[in-house]
């Protein structure tokens, strides 16, 4: 059995109009025939009614169709995000004019909301890009959907390189193991450190997305540690100097009195020798304490572009008894404070020299670039480091004449250059490798 076809709304209105027109007209013609009206009058009347009905039906159908299609186009444009079109209202405040007015008001409201949303989105984008927290968003397939500038710097990538790529491609799939909020030791392109990872969720287009906030707390912890050492050094320096000053003064006074006549010669010599030792050790301890003040008074680096070859050619000749081999892989210059960086290189090469008893074993220095970062490796073939966890601890040293601040000072200088300093034992040979990482 065939289903009845749906009749459009316009045709339904036209049907009712024709019924309302034709039925009275038929009744009128029937009445005139009943009263024996002339045939000419009936023909003229039928033609007039037919023409009038066709004109009115066509006009009403076109107007209704035009208005409905106009309103349909307006709504379709708004559905597709085009809020620029407006309907033309009639002068009279009729129902159709009110409908057109409401649609125009809806378009105005949606336009304002779009601009507000765009401005809010622009503000959020600027905040995300400028905030000093690495932000990574991934979709339901663990593909990267968003990455800000801090994350680009941390991972040493660009947004175009990683968008829509899996997390495994940039080597941070370990983020997926984070539950909600954790502090983990992680290894990124900018180096290894302690990072606070916050994991959150959001929905987009009905799909669940993951959001990761990565904060480097390594430098913050290091700064707190450094400040604690500074406070300790300041207190110790004050207390020790207050005690050493009178000891040194009294020993010098007693040395002068012991040289006077009347004391036994043997006693006088022993007393002078003992007081000299006291004075010498007091002065040595004063110098020892003063050396730690360098940690409290390290000036901010005055960085400028320095050619690397002349820099090393000036430092290497200082170690005349050691063979030092330099390998430079197309590194032309460094953005550094030349004076501070020279001190770092001298300290590190001196440590490598002192750790290698065999003077025939060379020290290797390698300069190279990797992922928009500059690396300088200092490799020795010495005894290595037994307690590697304490090498950056102030006061800790394995040298007989060491003060325990050399490596701490070196690390402080490198980190002031936004770099990273690491020291590890060689995996496949004797000795250790010092790695300096600096931004280009």
Secondary structure as GFF3:
##gff-version 3
##sequence-region A 1 440
A	DSSP	alpha_helix	9	34	.	.	.	ID=ss1
A	DSSP	alpha_helix	39	79	.	.	.	ID=ss2
A	DSSP	alpha_helix	95	130	.	.	.	ID=ss3
A	DSSP	beta_strand	134	138	.	.	.	ID=ss4
A	DSSP	beta_strand	144	147	.	.	.	ID=ss5
A	DSSP	alpha_helix	149	155	.	.	.	ID=ss6
A	DSSP	alpha_helix	159	162	.	.	.	ID=ss7
A	DSSP	three_ten_helix	167	170	.	.	.	ID=ss8
A	DSSP	three_ten_helix	173	177	.	.	.	ID=ss9
A	DSSP	beta_strand	181	188	.	.	.	ID=ss10
A	DSSP	beta_strand	191	204	.	.	.	ID=ss11
A	DSSP	beta_strand	207	216	.	.	.	ID=ss12
A	DSSP	alpha_helix	218	258	.	.	.	ID=ss13
A	DSSP	alpha_helix	265	292	.	.	.	ID=ss14
A	DSSP	three_ten_helix	293	295	.	.	.	ID=ss15
A	DSSP	beta_strand	304	307	.	.	.	ID=ss16
A	DSSP	alpha_helix	308	316	.	.	.	ID=ss17
A	DSSP	beta_strand	324	328	.	.	.	ID=ss18
A	DSSP	beta_strand	333	336	.	.	.	ID=ss19
A	DSSP	alpha_helix	338	355	.	.	.	ID=ss20
A	DSSP	beta_strand	363	370	.	.	.	ID=ss21
A	DSSP	beta_strand	373	379	.	.	.	ID=ss22
A	DSSP	three_ten_helix	388	390	.	.	.	ID=ss23
A	DSSP	alpha_helix	406	416	.	.	.	ID=ss24
A	DSSP	beta_strand	420	425	.	.	.	ID=ss25
A	DSSP	beta_strand	432	439	.	.	.	ID=ss26
###
